[in-house]
Amino acid sequence: MSDRIKRSAIISLTVLLVGHFLIETTGHHYLYKTISMTLLEGRLGPSIQEYRAMPSREISAWHPQPWPRSTRAEANRLTESETDYHAQNQSVSFLVIHHDSIIYESYWDGFNADSISNSFSMSKSIVGLLTGIAIDEGKIENVDKPVYWYMPQYREGLGEELTIKHLLTMSSGIDFDEHYINPFAFPAKANYGDNLELLLCDYSVTEKPGERFHYKSGNTQLLGHIISDVMRTSLSDMATKHVWSKIGAEKFALWSLDHEDGMEKAFCCINATARDFARIGKLYKDHGKWNGTVVVDSTYVAASIMPSGTQNLDGTVCNTYGYQWWLGHHAQSDFFFMRGIKGQYVLVSPQHDLVVVRLGRKRDVGSGEHPHPDDLYTYLEMGKRMIEE
């Protein structure tokens, strides 16, 4: 063995030993899982099929109602440039629903209509839905209820001002750190750690709640903890009983947990099909009703897809977020949507009676000239083209 190889081996071993020592002495044991599921898999972040290596709980589909298929579905096609765009961004599912019928559907890379995929932060919108249902059930009085009513540790300092609405609108003032590359930030700790309840105790309210919009996954995780507690059931079982069974979901979903029989990762990680994600869009398009049956109160839905009244960090009015739903405006029409970090979208245009779902491995942020990533406008335009031709 040459001296160079020996030196390289010694350096590598030293780095591993030092890294192991630091992880053990600082208690960051989740880093082992982070490294094994990202760097050792050739990635810097999570994957859309990470659920396979995660403990999970099932959201069951009790009463499936298959989507009607429009006669136009056989005629609609992606253009060559649209097909290239999907390939460039590694789409796995693209679904267009118009007038509550499928008018286009395509899958790639071994995926099909029954394939489940990670929602990432699209799950936040579903937690927003579950919050509305908890209010309907009388388990939470209203959105203005103080959080300390459910979690007494917030009954001090600025925490006394914190309400359910502040969590819904990402204006809690809690010092959750939202960084997706930093392995020591909340998202990595929450996704790869094994005790979400304990992790939430590490953060506190450091800014006045209700004033500034600051997107932080910890807000949704805290909401999930409260909802599960007041409903006395898991988020997955609640989603089965109050959502999946009522909106005609065709296939079970899996909600990733922090450990076996543990807590759902409310801020991310519902794994479902494109067709079933589309149902959440239709539900909100139809004001909380599924084919005429109320699933969640229409007043709550209306508030969910209206600007929250907070300010952005630069002092401008925040008109892009409601209650765990993103809001947009394009080509003289408003739309609202669910959004995940890899370009997962459920895009809803009420004016066009249109729901577009895109799932995949990459997103196109674009130039930054729009308030949202460029790719979502592209996918929305693909859907609009198909209904206008």
Protein Blocks (a to p, Z undefined) as FASTA:
>chain_A
ZZklmmmmmmmmmmmmmmmmmmmmnopamlmmmmmmmmmnopabdcfklmmmpccddddd
fbgcdddddfklmmpccdfklmmmmmmnopabdcddeehiafbdcdeehiafklccdekj
mlmmmmmmmmmmmmmnopafblmlcfklmmmmlngcjllmpcfklmmnopnopacdcdfk
lmkbmklmmmmmcbfklmmmmpccfbdehkagcddfklmmmmmmmmmmmnopafklmmmm
mmmmmnopabdcddddfbehiacdfkgoiacdfklmmmmmmmmmnnopaehiafbdfklm
mmmmgcehiacfkopacfkbcehiacddeehiacdddddfkopacdddfknopacddddf
bdcebnolambdfklmmmmmmmmmmmmZZ
